[in-house]
Amino acid sequence: MYIGEASKRSGASPKAIRLYESLGLLLNIKRNGSYRIYDESDVEFVRLIKEAQMLDLSLSDLKELVVGRNELNWNAVIEILHKKEDEAEKEIACLTIQKNKIENYRLNIQKCLDCH
């Protein structure tokens, strides 16, 4: 399939797909003259890239994980996901503290208003 169809199926823009290829995330894309020809495994890999980006992995992080055509170093992926999970837990803890402080300020202000 051509890039337009790959774009529709993957949800990534043609520009993004070209970027992934230029960065070395998509390897050995077949060509028919000057046209790139994508197969279903390419579309799935583009979806995987998009999902990884939604998890806050950068394209350069992903580039380091590519070990072959549409293949990642899955052990390294697991390590990165553990780190991302730890970061999320820390952020949740900080936000919980902030939420509690906000609630306490709000309650204290309400008490002051009720006293007057």
Beta strands, then each sheet from edge to edge (+ up, - down):
strand 1: 30-32
strand 2: 35-37
strand 3: 66-68
strand 4: 71-72
sheet 1: 1+ 2-
sheet 2: 3+ 4-
end
